């Protein structure tokens, strides 16, 4: 019996031209900001940030962000599977809207605070919010990867969060398209392209966890996102 691995792109040339263009655009080499990754990985929901949210977005936004803060505080340190379900369910309640509808931009990666305050998100925002929340709740960075995929049935780019229980394990997929968290082998509707986290960037390949090709600082949208997170409440 042939085991099917999720990361099955044996040759990057197999990707359609549109996907090569997407990858080239997102992997822009320019680094716009320089700051500590430890700072970037932290959420930092201080009273000052909560007050800033209320002032900028209103009391409803403050309540949503406070609920997020309570989720983190109440469940921090629980076993990984409990945390995955709690975080996936929490963020999947947020309505889906495209970046054009929310931000009037073709591609914008919202911070979790922005996502909850606006009460709207696209696929990148769900994955990013789940990633940072799970990190804050104690899930190690090497178990999590934000993963760009092609949603085959929708014929468009999509983003999910992958969780690895151990190096080389088949990942579980957290996705806003479905609420169930399932092994990647059951998501035949998704074709992975590349993945990243706060420590690295990987191209998908036929086996294992992919080929590391650099750090996540090669992704300019990620740099912009983490810079905005670090500045929230300081304006």
N, C-alpha and C positions, 0 to 999 in steps of 0.2 A: 504494500500500500504506500503510495507516495504522499508524504505529508505536505500540506500546502502551507506555506509561510505567507504572512501578510505582506511583508516588504518584498514584493516581486517585481522589480524593474531591473532586469539583467543588464540592460544597456540604456543609458540615458538617451541615446539616439532613437529609442523606440517611442519616446514621448512625441506627441504632436507638436508642431511648430508653435502653436499658441502656448503650450506648457513651457517650452524652452524660453519663450519670450517672457512669460510670467516669472519664471525662476530667475532670469537675468535681471529683470526689473527689481524684484524683491531683494536680491542679493547685492544691492548697491554697496560699493565699498566705502563710500564716504561715511565717516563717523562724525556726527554733528556735536556730540557732547562727550565729556569725560568725567566720570564719577565712579564711586565705589559700587561694585556689584552687590555687596552686602546691603547697602542702602537701597539699591534698586529692587532687591528681592523682598524688602520689607513693605508692609502695607501702611503702618503708622497711623491708625485711626485714633488720633488724639482728640481731646475735647475741642481744640482749636480747629481741627479739620471738620468735625461735626458742625460746629458753629458756622464755618465757612460754607459748608454745603447748604445749610438752611438759608444763609444770606444770599447765596447765588441762585439756588434752585427752588427754595421754598420748604415748608414744613413737611410736605409729603415725601420729598426727597430725603430730608433728615431722618424721617421714620424708617425708610427703606434701608438707608446706610446703617442706622442704629441696629436694625434687625440683623443685618449682615455681621456687625460687630458682635452681637449677642450669640449668633451661630458659632462664630470662631471661639469665643470665650467659653461657651458651654460645652463644646464637644472636642476641644483641643486635646490631643493625646489619645483619642480612641483608636481602635484598630483601623487599618487602612480601608477595609471594605465598608465599614460603617461610614467613614468619612467620605468615601467616593459617592455613596448613595445620597447622603445628606447634601453634599455640595452640588451634585448633579441635579437633584430635585429642586434645590433652592434657586439656582440660576435659570433652569429651564422654564420657570414660571414667567420670566421676563418676555414680553412680546417681541417677535421678530420684525425688524424693519431693515431695509437696505441702508448703506452709508449715504446714498444720495438722498433718501427720505429724511434721515436724521441730521446729517452734517453737511449736506449739499456738496459732498466730495465723492470721488470714485472709490477711494480706498482710505479708510481712517480706522486706526485701532484705538478704541476707546479704553480708558482706564476703568477698573471695576466701579469706582465712585461715579464716573460719568455715566456708565451703563445703568446703574441703579437710580441715579438722580433723574436721568432722562426717561427711564422705564422703557427702554428699547435697545435692541442689540442686533447685530448680524453675527454670522458664524464665528468670526475671529474673536469678537467680544466675549461670547460664551466661553470659548476655550481659554482665553487669557484670564478671565475672572476665576474660572475653576482652578487653573494652574496656581495663581497667586494665593488663592484661599487655601488650597491644600498644602502649599508650602508653609503658610502661616500656621496651619494646624499641625504641622510636624511631619508631613510626608517628605522624605528625602528627595532632593532635586534629581538624583539619578534614576528615580522611579517614574519621572514625569517627562513627557515630551509633547509639546504643541506640534501638531502634525498637519501639514498641507496635503490634501488629497484631491482627487477628481471624483466628484459625485457622479457616477456613471449614468444613473437614471435621469438626473437633472442636467447632465452634460455641462457642468460648470465647476469652477474651483470651489473648494469647501475646506473648512478647518475643523479639526477635532482635537481632543486631548487623549493621549495614550498613556496608560499606566502599566508599568512593568513590575511584577512582584519580585523579580530578581533579574540579573543580567542575562540576556538571551531568551527570556521567557516570552511566550506569546502575549502581546499586550491586550488589556481590556480597553474598550473604546467608550469614551464619554462624548456624547453627541447631542446637539440640540434638535436634530431631526427626529430622533426617537428617544424616549425616556429610559429604556432598558440599557443597562451596561452589559455588554456582551463581548466575548472574545473576538479578536480581529478576524479570525477565520470565518466567522459568521456574518461578517460585513462585506460580502462579495460585491456590494454596490459601491464600494469605495476603493480607489486605486491610489496608494500613497506615492508622494513625490519627494518630499523632504520633511525633516522634523528638526526641532530645536528646543532648547531650554536655556536657563541662565548660564549654563556652562559650555554649550557647544552647539554645533550645527552638523546635521548628518544628511547625506543623500540616501534615499531608499535603495536597497539592493536585494539580491535573491535570498540571502540567509542572514540570520542574526538581527542585530539592531541597526544595521546600516553603516555606511562608510562616513567617518567623521571627516569633514572638509574645512573646519575652522571653528571660530567662536561665533556666538549669536550677535556680536557687535558688527558682523558683516551685514546684518539686516537693518537698514536705516529706519524702518517703521518701528522695530523693536526698540531702537535707541531713543526715538522720539517718544514712544509710549512710556518707557521707564523714566525719562527725564520729566515728563509731565506728572507722573506719579510722585516723584520726589519733591515736586513743587506745589502739590495740592495743599491748599490752606495757607500758603506763604505769600499769596498775591496781595 
